[in-house]
Amino acid sequence: MSLELTMQGGDVLRPQGLQRGGEIAIAGGVVVEETAGRAVDLSGYLVLPGIIDAHGDGFERHLAPRRGAMKQMAEGVVAAEAELAANGITTAVLAQFYSWEGGLRGPEFAAQVFEGIKAVRGELVTDLMPQLRLEIHMLDDYAALPARIADWQVPYVVFNDHLPHERLAAGKKPPRLTGQALKAGRNPEVHWQMLKDMHARRAEIPAAMDTLCAALSEMGVRLGSHDDHHAEDRSLWRARGVRISEFPETMEAAEAARAGGDHIILGSPNVVRGGSHKGNASAVELIAMGLCDALASDYHYPSPRRAALMLERTGLMDLGAAWRLVSEGPARLLGLDDRGTLEAGKRADIVVLDKQTQRVAATIAGGRVSYMSGEVAGRFMGC
């Protein structure tokens, strides 16, 4: 059951800016123009659009906290949703690998994850969107993938390439090969041969990828590429209808994405940390140059909120512009025109922050409470 009430006295972030001591009413799961239900005093709090996380794999710790320890995927998805809600996230893209790397990134595990999400997503408050991250050298899987993606109800596919091509071309074993093979449950020599075989077929990738992208586009699946490095990379993906660039590694790739009208997702941990842990382009620098449409959690769910607030605190942009990177921006690139801003008729997706601590006090998704804690709970309950 959705809430029907009017929140008063808080600082409300509307599209036109921050309204201090403002008012916002919700009813029927959406924001409404007139007052509705009873009044709730939110003085001392910030009232912001719910966070839309365009890419995150932090849910893995709930689905497989130890290897082989979690057999009920649905229960893990429920636990992950609780963490998402506690961090103000009202819509979350759950990014799951489909990779030759095996283990938690293997096709078998991916199938279990997608079935788990499908089984419970309709019962949860947070809107969960599964994403399949395909390693492009898995050529033998291409033919069956469109049907599997449709069955799993996956609306978003991203393409990765983590093969160590330089070392393979030189005939050198990549570092950590033995550990990677054992984690995947393979003999190290079998794993090494598999890598060499995939590398040897790399000339087949472009034509096969053209066909797969066309099939997925025909199904209405949203497509993205991961870790673009050169402008040429982005041009090749764009020609296939792949219009989202996730975590471009260089300024060149990000500029090429912007010039081509593509969407750009950056990692919020990169902002919070002050740089990429892999030595790639600084997210803060890219944001300052207007080369970012959305900040994603990547692997750490508290980071979107922290990153947006940090951008405002450091003076790089005002709160409205910073928060758009975690709300309206990701809504647009995901094609979710029913959310992302606090406007009449939009989904009642709201995060309430304590103004002093800037911590999440309450999260409301589609007019339903997904998280609430502390003093603010008493206010909503009329205590």
TAPE-V813068 format. One record per residue. N is the residue number from 1. SS is DSSP state (alpha for helix, beta for strand, coil for the rest). OMEGA is omega in whole degrees, -180 to 180 (* if undefined). Layout:
n->N ss->SS omega->OMEGA
n->N ss->SS omega->OMEGA
This chain:
n->1 ss->coil omega->-178
n->2 ss->coil omega->-179
n->3 ss->coil omega->171
n->4 ss->coil omega->-176
n->5 ss->beta omega->179
n->6 ss->beta omega->179
n->7 ss->beta omega->-174
n->8 ss->beta omega->171
n->9 ss->coil omega->178
n->10 ss->coil omega->175
n->11 ss->beta omega->-172
n->12 ss->beta omega->180
n->13 ss->beta omega->176
n->14 ss->beta omega->179
n->15 ss->coil omega->-179
n->16 ss->coil omega->178
n->17 ss->beta omega->-178
n->18 ss->beta omega->177
n->19 ss->beta omega->-179
n->20 ss->coil omega->-176
n->21 ss->coil omega->-175
n->22 ss->coil omega->-176
n->23 ss->beta omega->176
n->24 ss->beta omega->-178
n->25 ss->beta omega->178
n->26 ss->beta omega->177
n->27 ss->beta omega->179
n->28 ss->coil omega->178
n->29 ss->coil omega->-179
n->30 ss->beta omega->173
n->31 ss->beta omega->-179
n->32 ss->beta omega->-177
n->33 ss->coil omega->-175
n->34 ss->coil omega->175
n->35 ss->coil omega->-178
n->36 ss->coil omega->176
n->37 ss->coil omega->-179
n->38 ss->beta omega->-179
n->39 ss->beta omega->175
n->40 ss->beta omega->-180
n->41 ss->beta omega->179
n->42 ss->coil omega->174
n->43 ss->coil omega->-176
n->44 ss->coil omega->-178
n->45 ss->beta omega->170
n->46 ss->beta omega->179
n->47 ss->beta omega->-170
n->48 ss->beta omega->174
n->49 ss->beta omega->178
n->50 ss->coil omega->-179
n->51 ss->beta omega->176
n->52 ss->beta omega->-176
n->53 ss->beta omega->-173
n->54 ss->beta omega->178
n->55 ss->beta omega->177
n->56 ss->beta omega->175
n->57 ss->coil omega->178
n->58 ss->coil omega->180
n->59 ss->coil omega->-176
n->60 ss->alpha omega->-177
n->61 ss->alpha omega->178
n->62 ss->alpha omega->-177
n->63 ss->alpha omega->179
n->64 ss->coil omega->-178
n->65 ss->coil omega->171
n->66 ss->coil omega->-176
n->67 ss->coil omega->178
n->68 ss->coil omega->-175
n->69 ss->coil omega->-176
n->70 ss->coil omega->-180
n->71 ss->coil omega->-179
n->72 ss->coil omega->-176
n->73 ss->alpha omega->-178
n->74 ss->alpha omega->179
n->75 ss->alpha omega->177
n->76 ss->alpha omega->178
n->77 ss->alpha omega->178
n->78 ss->alpha omega->179
n->79 ss->alpha omega->179
n->80 ss->alpha omega->180
n->81 ss->alpha omega->178
n->82 ss->alpha omega->178
n->83 ss->alpha omega->177
n->84 ss->alpha omega->-178
n->85 ss->alpha omega->-180
n->86 ss->alpha omega->179
n->87 ss->coil omega->174
n->88 ss->coil omega->-178
n->89 ss->beta omega->-178
n->90 ss->beta omega->173
n->91 ss->beta omega->-175
n->92 ss->beta omega->171
n->93 ss->beta omega->180
n->94 ss->beta omega->-172
n->95 ss->beta omega->-177
n->96 ss->beta omega->177
n->97 ss->beta omega->168
n->98 ss->beta omega->-163
n->99 ss->coil omega->172
n->100 ss->coil omega->-178
n->101 ss->coil omega->175
n->102 ss->coil omega->-179
n->103 ss->alpha omega->-180
n->104 ss->alpha omega->179
n->105 ss->alpha omega->-176
n->106 ss->coil omega->180
n->107 ss->alpha omega->-178
n->108 ss->alpha omega->179
n->109 ss->alpha omega->179
n->110 ss->alpha omega->180
n->111 ss->alpha omega->179
n->112 ss->alpha omega->180
n->113 ss->alpha omega->-177
n->114 ss->alpha omega->177
n->115 ss->alpha omega->178
n->116 ss->alpha omega->178
n->117 ss->alpha omega->-178
n->118 ss->alpha omega->-176
n->119 ss->alpha omega->-171
n->120 ss->alpha omega->-172
n->121 ss->alpha omega->180
n->122 ss->alpha omega->-179
n->123 ss->alpha omega->-175
n->124 ss->coil omega->-179
n->125 ss->coil omega->177
n->126 ss->coil omega->179
n->127 ss->beta omega->-177
n->128 ss->beta omega->-180
n->129 ss->beta omega->180
n->130 ss->beta omega->175
n->131 ss->beta omega->176
n->132 ss->beta omega->178
n->133 ss->beta omega->-173
n->134 ss->beta omega->169
n->135 ss->beta omega->-166
n->136 ss->coil omega->-180
n->137 ss->coil omega->177
n->138 ss->coil omega->-173
n->139 ss->alpha omega->-177
n->140 ss->alpha omega->-179
n->141 ss->alpha omega->-172
n->142 ss->alpha omega->-173
n->143 ss->alpha omega->-176
n->144 ss->alpha omega->-172
n->145 ss->alpha omega->-179
n->146 ss->alpha omega->180
n->147 ss->alpha omega->180
n->148 ss->alpha omega->179
n->149 ss->alpha omega->177
n->150 ss->alpha omega->-179
n->151 ss->alpha omega->180
n->152 ss->alpha omega->-179
n->153 ss->coil omega->179
n->154 ss->coil omega->-177
n->155 ss->coil omega->-169
n->156 ss->beta omega->180
n->157 ss->beta omega->179
n->158 ss->beta omega->-176
n->159 ss->beta omega->180
n->160 ss->beta omega->171
n->161 ss->coil omega->-179
n->162 ss->coil omega->175
n->163 ss->coil omega->179
n->164 ss->coil omega->-170
n->165 ss->alpha omega->-177
n->166 ss->alpha omega->-180
n->167 ss->alpha omega->179
n->168 ss->alpha omega->179
n->169 ss->alpha omega->180
n->170 ss->coil omega->-179
n->171 ss->coil omega->-178
n->172 ss->coil omega->176
n->173 ss->coil omega->178
n->174 ss->coil omega->177
n->175 ss->coil omega->178
n->176 ss->coil omega->-178
n->177 ss->alpha omega->-178
n->178 ss->alpha omega->179
n->179 ss->alpha omega->179
n->180 ss->alpha omega->-180
n->181 ss->alpha omega->-179
n->182 ss->alpha omega->178
n->183 ss->alpha omega->179
n->184 ss->coil omega->-180
n->185 ss->coil omega->-179
n->186 ss->coil omega->169
n->187 ss->coil omega->-178
n->188 ss->alpha omega->180
n->189 ss->alpha omega->176
n->190 ss->alpha omega->179
n->191 ss->alpha omega->180
n->192 ss->alpha omega->179
n->193 ss->alpha omega->179
n->194 ss->alpha omega->178
n->195 ss->alpha omega->-180
n->196 ss->alpha omega->179
n->197 ss->alpha omega->179
n->198 ss->alpha omega->179
n->199 ss->alpha omega->-179
n->200 ss->alpha omega->-178
n->201 ss->coil omega->-173
n->202 ss->alpha omega->179
n->203 ss->alpha omega->180
n->204 ss->alpha omega->-172
n->205 ss->alpha omega->-174
n->206 ss->alpha omega->-178
n->207 ss->alpha omega->179
n->208 ss->alpha omega->179
n->209 ss->alpha omega->176
n->210 ss->alpha omega->-178
n->211 ss->alpha omega->-179
n->212 ss->alpha omega->-180
n->213 ss->alpha omega->179
n->214 ss->alpha omega->-180
n->215 ss->alpha omega->-179
n->216 ss->alpha omega->177
n->217 ss->alpha omega->178
n->218 ss->alpha omega->178
n->219 ss->coil omega->-178
n->220 ss->coil omega->180
n->221 ss->coil omega->176
n->222 ss->beta omega->-173
n->223 ss->beta omega->178
n->224 ss->beta omega->174
n->225 ss->beta omega->-173
n->226 ss->beta omega->175
n->227 ss->coil omega->173
n->228 ss->coil omega->-178
n->229 ss->coil omega->-177
n->230 ss->coil omega->175
n->231 ss->alpha omega->179
n->232 ss->alpha omega->177
n->233 ss->alpha omega->-177
n->234 ss->alpha omega->179
n->235 ss->alpha omega->180
n->236 ss->alpha omega->179
n->237 ss->alpha omega->-179
n->238 ss->alpha omega->-180
n->239 ss->alpha omega->178
n->240 ss->coil omega->-178
n->241 ss->coil omega->179
n->242 ss->coil omega->-167
n->243 ss->coil omega->177
n->244 ss->beta omega->177
n->245 ss->beta omega->180
n->246 ss->beta omega->173
n->247 ss->coil omega->176
n->248 ss->coil omega->-173
n->249 ss->coil omega->-176
n->250 ss->coil omega->175
n->251 ss->alpha omega->-180
n->252 ss->alpha omega->-179
n->253 ss->alpha omega->180
n->254 ss->alpha omega->179
n->255 ss->alpha omega->178
n->256 ss->alpha omega->177
n->257 ss->alpha omega->-180
n->258 ss->alpha omega->-180
n->259 ss->alpha omega->-180
n->260 ss->coil omega->179
n->261 ss->coil omega->179
n->262 ss->coil omega->176
n->263 ss->beta omega->-178
n->264 ss->beta omega->175
n->265 ss->beta omega->176
n->266 ss->beta omega->-179
n->267 ss->beta omega->179
n->268 ss->alpha omega->175
n->269 ss->alpha omega->177
n->270 ss->alpha omega->178
n->271 ss->alpha omega->-177
n->272 ss->alpha omega->-178
n->273 ss->alpha omega->-178
n->274 ss->coil omega->179
n->275 ss->coil omega->180
n->276 ss->coil omega->177
n->277 ss->coil omega->178
n->278 ss->coil omega->180
n->279 ss->coil omega->178
n->280 ss->coil omega->-178
n->281 ss->coil omega->179
n->282 ss->coil omega->178
n->283 ss->alpha omega->-180
n->284 ss->alpha omega->179
n->285 ss->alpha omega->179
n->286 ss->alpha omega->178
n->287 ss->alpha omega->-180
n->288 ss->alpha omega->-180
n->289 ss->coil omega->179
n->290 ss->coil omega->-176
n->291 ss->coil omega->179
n->292 ss->coil omega->175
n->293 ss->coil omega->-176
n->294 ss->beta omega->172
n->295 ss->beta omega->-177
n->296 ss->beta omega->-179
n->297 ss->coil omega->-176
n->298 ss->beta omega->-179
n->299 ss->coil omega->-173
n->300 ss->coil omega->-172
n->301 ss->coil omega->176
n->302 ss->coil omega->-169
n->303 ss->alpha omega->179
n->304 ss->alpha omega->177
n->305 ss->alpha omega->-177
n->306 ss->alpha omega->-179
n->307 ss->alpha omega->-180
n->308 ss->alpha omega->180
n->309 ss->alpha omega->178
n->310 ss->alpha omega->179
n->311 ss->alpha omega->178
n->312 ss->alpha omega->-177
n->313 ss->alpha omega->-179
n->314 ss->coil omega->176
n->315 ss->coil omega->179
n->316 ss->coil omega->177
n->317 ss->coil omega->179
n->318 ss->coil omega->-174
n->319 ss->alpha omega->-179
n->320 ss->alpha omega->-179
n->321 ss->alpha omega->-180
n->322 ss->alpha omega->-177
n->323 ss->alpha omega->177
n->324 ss->alpha omega->180
n->325 ss->coil omega->178
n->326 ss->coil omega->-180
n->327 ss->coil omega->-176
n->328 ss->alpha omega->-179
n->329 ss->alpha omega->178
n->330 ss->alpha omega->177
n->331 ss->alpha omega->-179
n->332 ss->alpha omega->-176
n->333 ss->alpha omega->176
n->334 ss->coil omega->179
n->335 ss->coil omega->-178
n->336 ss->coil omega->-175
n->337 ss->coil omega->180
n->338 ss->coil omega->-176
n->339 ss->coil omega->176
n->340 ss->coil omega->177
n->341 ss->coil omega->178
n->342 ss->coil omega->179
n->343 ss->coil omega->179
n->344 ss->coil omega->180
n->345 ss->coil omega->178
n->346 ss->coil omega->177
n->347 ss->beta omega->177
n->348 ss->coil omega->176
n->349 ss->coil omega->-169
n->350 ss->beta omega->170
n->351 ss->beta omega->-180
n->352 ss->beta omega->-180
n->353 ss->beta omega->171
n->354 ss->beta omega->-176
n->355 ss->coil omega->-178
n->356 ss->coil omega->-176
n->357 ss->coil omega->-175
n->358 ss->coil omega->175
n->359 ss->coil omega->179
n->360 ss->beta omega->177
n->361 ss->beta omega->-180
n->362 ss->beta omega->175
n->363 ss->beta omega->180
n->364 ss->beta omega->-179
n->365 ss->beta omega->-178
n->366 ss->coil omega->178
n->367 ss->coil omega->179
n->368 ss->beta omega->-179
n->369 ss->beta omega->174
n->370 ss->beta omega->178
n->371 ss->beta omega->176
n->372 ss->beta omega->-176
n->373 ss->coil omega->173
n->374 ss->coil omega->-174
n->375 ss->alpha omega->-176
n->376 ss->alpha omega->178
n->377 ss->alpha omega->178
n->378 ss->alpha omega->179
n->379 ss->alpha omega->179
n->380 ss->alpha omega->-178
n->381 ss->alpha omega->178
n->382 ss->coil omega->-179
n->383 ss->coil omega->*
